Amino acid sequence: MRWETLSTVLIPRTETEWIAKPENERFVTVKLRGAGAIQRSIGEGKTPRPFRGSRVRGGDLIYSRIDARNGAFAIIPADLDGAVVSKDFPTFGLDLSRVDAAYLTHLVRAPSFWARFQAMSFGATNRQRIDERLLLAQRVPLPSVPEQRRISAILGEADKLRSATRVAARATNDLAHACFLEMIGTRTIARERWPHAPIGALGTVITGNTPPRSNRENYGGPLEWVKSDNLRSDGLYVKTATESLSAQGARRARLAPPGAVLVTCIAGSLQSIGTASLLDREVAFNQQINAFVPRELEPRFALAIFRADPDRVREASNGGMQGLVSKSRFEAVQVPVPPREVRDEFVTAVSLVDSAAAHRSASQRRSDALFASLQHRAFRGEL
């Protein structure tokens, strides 16, 4: 496998112009983890002032100087041709006689490629912005163009399989929501059909906390310490936390048992409020989360209530730009309480959906692992 620097196949676009009327322009941003370039949404009242920028060309490579370490690389799609970017988004033409665009796309989407810039960002160089010279100096595997096309075709098929599996997993997860709407109803229908009660009357609510970080001995041990980013809108259970508490830290923490539902009640945006996951193990958790330990409801039914209508919790927020639902407001949220036999029927039905969803999730993990393996081998010359 021949290795060359990217400077041999990338042509820096250096043309700039004065963007006098930004309000009339389309802007581009680059998503993290190789997820592509998209049109940037400009919030009301946030249109940039006139500035010196660049116009992008469809088919060029673009990256974010700030987020290169997080995989913000992409090929610009044709529908964004002529959109504008600031100086923090350098672009490059491709020498198509030496590099296949699809091959380059797979290369810059590979986590092993981003890792180089992570090392620069957090290592001795502490480079928070990756400039063009550093990118162009990177040595990458560059076999002949026909060989590049062969490799990109293999990776493309594996990626299609991975995407199809992910779509199937999402569709299966949506069935649980459909079951709830069919058997219990929307909020309006449920209000007419079933009695309601406040959450606080149906179980115990616990607000999490953070053991003092000033004492390092509180952290690093057998007990998971869950934060809001461990909660999920798909799948049943809370994702494994990366941080943990020692026995000493556990004594300062608040714990939730298996069967509790964890709900995000403090977040940077209102839309993040109400995300809920079920616990299948005991964990500690931080103050952004309220745990509902059901007493009068089945855990799976309790989870379905929050998942089916997260606005129940969002509407209890203090109303600021950042979401905050206090323990007392959370306890006061009204939820439907159908008869036990109806709840049991729902839990039985949804257990079949959960089983199918678990199977789909396992398939998704296998397809992701296959793609990662092929990607690794491709850029080591082993494919």
C-alpha positions in Angstrom: 0.0 0.0 0.0 1.4 3.4 -1.0 1.2 6.2 1.5 1.2 9.8 0.5 0.4 13.1 2.2 -3.0 14.7 1.6 -1.2 17.6 0.0 -0.7 15.4 -3.1 -4.5 15.0 -3.7 -6.1 18.1 -2.0 -6.2 21.5 -3.6 -6.7 24.3 -1.1 -9.5 26.8 -2.1 -8.1 30.2 -1.2 -10.7 32.5 -2.8 -12.5 34.7 -0.4 -15.1 37.4 -0.9 -17.0 40.0 1.2 -20.3 38.5 2.3 -22.3 41.8 2.4 -25.8 40.4 3.0 -25.5 37.3 5.1 -29.3 37.3 5.6 -29.7 36.3 1.9 -27.1 33.5 2.1 -27.1 29.8 2.9 -24.5 28.7 5.5 -22.8 25.3 5.8 -21.9 23.4 8.9 -20.1 20.1 9.3 -21.6 17.5 11.6 -19.4 15.5 14.0 -18.3 11.9 13.7 -18.3 11.9 9.9 -22.0 12.6 9.6 -21.8 15.0 6.7 -22.1 18.6 5.7 -25.5 20.2 6.0 -27.1 23.6 5.7 -26.7 25.5 9.0 -29.9 26.7 10.6 -29.6 30.3 11.7 -31.7 31.2 14.7 -34.0 34.2 14.7 -32.0 37.4 15.5 -28.7 35.6 15.0 -27.8 36.3 11.4 -24.1 37.0 11.2 -22.8 40.4 10.4 -21.2 41.0 7.0 -17.8 39.2 6.9 -15.1 37.9 4.7 -15.8 34.3 3.8 -15.8 31.7 1.1 -18.2 30.0 -1.2 -18.1 26.2 -1.2 -18.3 23.9 -4.2 -20.1 20.7 -4.4 -17.7 17.7 -4.4 -15.0 19.5 -2.4 -13.7 18.4 1.0 -14.6 20.6 4.0 -13.7 20.4 7.6 -14.1 22.3 10.8 -10.8 23.6 12.3 -12.4 23.5 15.8 -14.0 20.1 15.5 -11.6 18.2 13.4 -10.7 16.1 16.5 -14.4 15.1 16.7 -14.6 13.9 13.1 -16.0 17.1 11.4 -14.9 16.2 7.9 -17.3 15.8 4.9 -17.6 16.0 1.1 -19.9 19.0 0.2 -23.1 17.7 -1.4 -24.2 19.2 -4.7 -27.2 21.0 -3.2 -24.9 23.2 -1.1 -22.8 24.4 -4.0 -22.5 28.2 -3.7 -23.3 28.3 0.1 -20.9 30.3 2.3 -18.6 29.5 5.2 -16.3 31.4 7.6 -12.5 30.9 7.7 -13.0 28.2 10.3 -14.2 25.9 7.5 -11.4 25.4 5.0 -12.3 23.6 1.7 -10.3 21.7 -0.8 -10.7 20.5 -4.4 -9.9 16.9 -5.2 -7.3 15.8 -7.7 -9.6 13.1 -9.2 -6.8 11.6 -11.2 -5.2 10.5 -7.9 -8.0 10.1 -5.4 -11.6 8.7 -5.7 -14.1 10.9 -3.9 -15.9 8.0 -2.3 -12.7 6.5 -1.0 -11.6 9.8 0.5 -15.1 10.1 2.1 -14.6 6.8 3.9 -11.1 7.7 4.9 -11.9 10.9 6.6 -15.0 9.3 8.3 -12.8 6.7 9.9 -12.3 7.2 13.7 -8.6 6.3 13.3 -8.2 9.4 11.1 -9.9 11.7 13.7 -7.7 10.2 16.4 -4.6 11.9 14.9 -6.2 15.3 15.6 -7.5 14.3 19.0 -3.9 13.7 20.0 -2.9 17.1 18.7 -5.7 18.8 20.5 -5.2 17.2 23.9 -1.5 16.2 23.8 1.6 18.4 24.3 0.8 20.6 21.3 -2.7 21.4 22.7 -4.0 22.5 19.3 -7.6 23.4 19.7 -7.8 24.4 16.0 -6.3 22.3 13.3 -5.1 24.5 10.4 -4.7 23.4 6.8 -1.0 22.7 7.0 -1.5 20.1 9.6 -4.3 18.4 7.6 -2.3 18.5 4.3 0.7 17.0 6.1 -1.2 13.8 7.1 0.1 10.7 5.4 -2.7 8.4 4.2 -3.0 5.1 2.3 -3.4 5.9 -1.4 -3.4 2.9 -3.7 -4.2 3.2 -7.4 -7.6 4.8 -8.2 -9.1 1.5 -9.4 -8.1 -0.1 -6.1 -9.5 2.9 -4.2 -12.8 2.3 -6.0 -12.8 -1.4 -5.2 -12.2 -0.6 -1.5 -14.9 2.1 -1.4 -17.4 -0.2 -3.1 -16.9 -2.8 -0.3 -17.2 -0.2 2.4 -20.2 1.3 0.7 -22.1 -2.0 0.7 -21.2 -2.6 4.4 -22.4 0.9 5.2 -25.7 0.3 3.4 -26.2 -2.8 5.5 -25.4 -0.9 8.7 -27.9 1.9 7.7 -30.6 -0.6 6.9 -30.1 -2.4 10.2 -30.3 0.9 12.0 -33.5 1.9 10.2 -35.1 -1.5 11.1 -34.1 -1.0 14.8 -35.7 2.4 14.9 -38.9 1.1 13.3 -39.1 -1.7 15.9 -38.7 0.8 18.7 -41.5 2.9 17.2 -43.8 -0.1 17.7 -43.8 0.3 21.4 -45.0 3.9 21.1 -47.7 2.7 18.6 -48.8 0.0 21.1 -49.2 2.6 23.8 -51.3 4.9 21.6 -53.5 2.1 20.5 -54.2 0.6 24.0 -54.0 3.7 26.2 -54.5 6.6 23.8 -53.1 10.1 23.2 -53.1 12.5 26.1 -56.6 13.9 25.1 -58.1 10.4 24.7 -56.5 9.0 27.8 -57.8 11.9 29.9 -61.3 11.0 28.9 -60.8 7.2 29.1 -58.8 6.6 32.3 -58.4 8.1 35.8 -55.3 10.2 36.4 -53.0 10.7 39.4 -49.9 12.7 40.1 -46.5 10.9 39.7 -45.7 11.5 43.4 -48.8 9.5 44.4 -47.8 6.5 42.4 -44.2 6.0 43.7 -41.2 7.6 45.1 -39.3 10.5 43.4 -35.5 10.9 44.1 -33.4 13.7 42.8 -29.8 12.8 42.1 -26.7 14.6 43.3 -22.9 14.9 42.7 -20.5 13.8 45.4 -17.8 16.5 45.9 -15.3 16.3 43.0 -12.8 18.1 45.2 -12.2 14.7 46.9 -10.9 12.4 44.2 -11.5 9.4 46.5 -15.2 9.7 45.9 -14.7 8.6 42.3 -13.5 5.5 40.5 -15.1 2.4 41.9 -17.8 -0.3 41.4 -20.9 1.9 41.3 -22.0 3.6 38.1 -22.7 7.3 38.3 -25.2 8.2 35.6 -25.7 11.5 33.8 -28.3 12.7 31.4 -26.3 11.7 28.4 -26.7 8.1 29.5 -30.5 8.3 29.1 -31.8 7.4 25.7 -35.0 7.8 23.6 -34.5 4.4 22.0 -33.8 1.1 23.6 -35.1 0.2 27.1 -32.3 0.6 29.5 -29.9 3.4 30.7 -26.6 3.2 28.8 -23.5 2.2 30.8 -22.0 5.3 32.5 -18.3 6.2 31.9 -17.9 7.6 35.4 -18.2 5.6 38.7 -18.1 6.1 42.4 -16.1 4.5 45.1 -17.7 3.1 48.3 -17.0 6.4 49.9 -18.6 8.3 47.0 -21.6 6.0 47.1 -22.3 7.0 50.7 -22.6 10.6 49.5 -24.7 9.8 46.5 -28.3 9.1 45.9 -29.1 5.7 44.5 -31.9 4.3 42.3 -32.8 0.6 42.2 -33.6 -1.7 39.3 -37.1 -1.0 38.0 -36.8 2.8 38.5 -37.3 5.2 35.6 -34.7 7.9 35.2 -36.0 11.1 33.6 -33.9 14.2 32.5 -35.3 17.2 34.4 -32.5 19.7 34.0 -31.0 20.3 30.6 -29.5 23.0 28.3 -32.6 23.0 26.2 -36.2 22.3 26.7 -36.3 19.6 24.1 -33.8 17.5 26.1 -36.2 17.5 29.1 -38.3 14.4 29.5 -35.9 11.8 28.1 -36.5 8.6 30.0 -34.8 5.2 30.4 -35.5 2.2 32.6 -32.9 0.8 35.1 -32.0 -2.9 35.1 -29.3 -2.3 37.9 -28.6 -0.1 40.8 -26.9 3.2 40.0 -26.1 6.6 41.4 -27.1 9.6 39.3 -26.6 13.3 39.1 -28.9 16.3 39.9 -30.1 16.7 36.3 -32.1 13.5 36.7 -35.2 12.6 38.8 -35.7 8.9 39.5 -39.3 7.6 39.6 -39.4 4.4 41.7 -42.9 3.1 40.9 -45.1 1.6 43.6 -48.5 1.5 41.9 -47.4 1.0 38.3 -45.4 -1.6 36.5 -41.9 -0.3 35.6 -42.4 -1.0 31.9 -45.7 0.9 31.9 -44.2 3.8 33.7 -41.5 4.1 31.1 -44.1 4.0 28.4 -45.9 6.9 29.9 -42.8 9.2 29.8 -41.8 7.9 26.3 -45.2 8.4 24.8 -45.6 12.0 25.8 -42.4 13.7 27.1 -44.3 17.0 26.9 -46.0 16.0 30.2 -42.6 16.7 31.9 -41.5 19.6 29.6 -44.7 21.5 30.4 -43.7 21.4 34.1 -40.5 23.3 33.3 -39.8 26.7 34.8 -40.3 28.1 31.3 -36.8 29.4 30.7 -34.6 28.7 27.6 -32.9 26.1 29.7 -35.2 23.4 30.9 -35.6 22.9 34.7 -38.3 20.7 36.3 -38.0 20.7 40.1 -38.8 17.6 42.2 -42.1 19.1 43.4 -43.2 20.0 39.8 -42.2 16.6 38.6 -44.2 14.9 41.4 -47.2 16.9 40.4 -47.3 15.8 36.7 -50.6 14.0 36.0 -50.4 10.6 34.3 -53.1 8.1 33.2 -53.7 5.1 35.5 -55.8 2.5 33.6 -57.0 -0.6 35.5 -54.4 -3.3 36.3 -55.7 -5.7 33.7 -55.3 -3.1 31.0 -51.8 -2.3 32.1 -50.9 -6.0 32.2 -52.2 -6.4 28.7 -50.0 -3.6 27.5 -46.9 -5.0 29.3 -47.5 -8.4 27.7 -47.9 -6.9 24.2 -45.0 -4.6 24.5 -42.7 -7.4 25.8 -42.9 -9.0 22.4 -41.9 -5.7 20.8 -39.0 -5.3 23.3 -37.8 -8.8 22.4 -37.8 -7.9 18.7 -36.1 -4.6 19.4 -33.3 -6.3 21.4 -32.8 -8.7 18.4 -32.6 -5.7 16.1 -30.2 -3.9 18.4 -27.9 -6.9 18.5 -28.0 -7.0 14.7 -27.1 -3.3 14.6 -24.1 -3.9 16.9 -22.9 -6.7 14.7 -23.2 -4.6 11.5 -21.4 -1.7 13.2 -18.6 -4.1 14.3 -18.3 -5.5 10.7 -18.1 -2.0 9.2 -15.5 -0.9 11.8 -13.4 -4.0 11.1 -13.6 -3.5 7.3 -12.7 0.1 7.7 -9.7 -0.7 9.9 -8.5 -3.3 7.4 -9.1 -1.1 4.4 -6.8 1.6 5.6 -4.0 -0.8 6.7 -3.9 -2.3 3.2 -5.5 -5.6 4.3 -8.8 -5.5 2.4 
